[in-house]
Amino acid sequence: MASTNHEQDSYVFNRDHKSTVRIWPLELSRELPGTARIDGFDISPAQYPHRNWLPANVILYVHNAFAPFPQEYAGVYDVVHVRFFVTLINEENVAGFIQNLMALLKPGGYLQWVDLDPHSCCAVTAVPESPKNATEKLVALMQKPHPDANYSWVPKLTETASLLGLQVQTRDNISMKDEFRPFWNQSNLLGVEDFGSQMEGEAAKEASRMIKTLGEEFSKGASVEAEFLCLVGVRPL
């Protein structure tokens, strides 16, 4: 999320799920002048770098984005960037979530939301004869909503945001580039490993077997085809 005046531009990244909250702000800090203010929010600081390892204009805070932000952050940001909330959003909380983000923006400020579209996922292979049975099982898991989420909001995101007052500029679906598939495959393996770590008994053993088989299939050219939605909107003046 970001706030601008004549002397300072500021940007904030918000994510409510433990993982890569620090990547976008650190990349942005390298692209902008040192006067730019970059604030990041996550529900947990568990994966934050030590403060001494952060650029001077990057500050990371702890906050649950499904709760209203403190008044000191209201209407001060020029840009709010949010990503990968798909496993946390459902029909009941999507409107409140968007309203919390819009409240951070200055009039004329931009909201950018990047997320996985689970409906787009399918198993693919580099060559027709490559095995993909485990990859297809992974796709089924990715398309199965988490306990606190559902995916029915994804195709209606533009309409929902517009009804809440956001002036949507674009809503694109971005395809996975083939050169990124090795990184994407590794991310999916880590996801299955994390999923399996929460299980016990036979279920944990099955997850372990799936990781092994997935690794074999990925090495032979299998992957999960996926598209990522990107919505950009403006808070009205």
MOPE-V324137 format. One record per residue. OMEGA is omega as a letter, one per 30 degrees, with the letter a starting at -180 (NA if undefined). BURIAL is 1 if it has 9 or more other C-alpha atoms within 8 Angstrom, else 0. Layout:
OMEGA&BURIAL  OMEGA&BURIAL
This chain:
a&1  l&1  a&1  l&1  a&0  a&0  a&0  l&1  l&1  a&1  l&1  l&1  l&1  l&1  a&1  a&1  a&1  l&1  a&0  a&0  a&1  a&1  a&0  l&1  a&1  l&1  a&0  a&0  l&1  a&0  a&0  l&0  a&0  l&0  a&1  l&1  a&1  l&1  l&1  a&1  l&1  l&1  a&1  l&1  a&0  a&0  l&1  l&0  l&0  a&0  a&0  l&0  a&0  l&1  a&0  a&0  l&1  l&1  a&1  a&1  l&1  l&1  l&1  a&1  l&1  l&0  l&0  l&0  l&1  a&0  a&0  l&0  a&1  l&1  a&1  a&1  l&1  a&1  l&1  l&1  a&1  a&1  l&1  l&1  a&1  a&1  a&1  a&0  l&1  a&1  a&1  a&0  a&1  a&1  l&1  l&0  l&1  l&1  l&1  a&1  a&1  a&1  l&0  a&1  l&1  l&1  a&1  l&1  a&1  l&1  l&1  a&1  l&1  a&1  l&1  l&1  a&1  a&1  a&0  a&0  l&1  l&1  l&1  l&1  l&1  l&0  a&0  a&0  a&0  l&1  a&0  a&1  l&0  l&1  l&1  l&1  l&0  l&0  l&1  l&0  a&0  a&1  l&1  a&0  l&1  a&0  a&0  a&1  l&1  a&1  a&1  l&0  a&1  a&0  a&0  a&0  a&0  a&1  a&0  a&1  a&1  l&1  l&0  l&1  l&0  l&1  a&1  l&1  a&0  l&0  a&1  l&0  a&0  a&0  l&0  l&1  a&0  a&0  l&0  a&0  l&1  l&0  l&0  l&0  l&1  l&0  l&0  l&0  l&1  l&0  l&0  l&1  l&1  l&0  a&1  a&1  l&0  a&0  l&0  l&0  a&0  l&0  l&1  l&1  l&1  l&0  l&1  l&1  l&0  l&1  l&1  a&0  l&1  l&1  l&1  l&0  l&1  a&1  a&0  l&1  l&1  l&1  l&1  l&1  a&1  l&1  l&1  l&1  l&1  l&1  l&1  l&1  a&1  l&1  a&1  l&0  NA&0
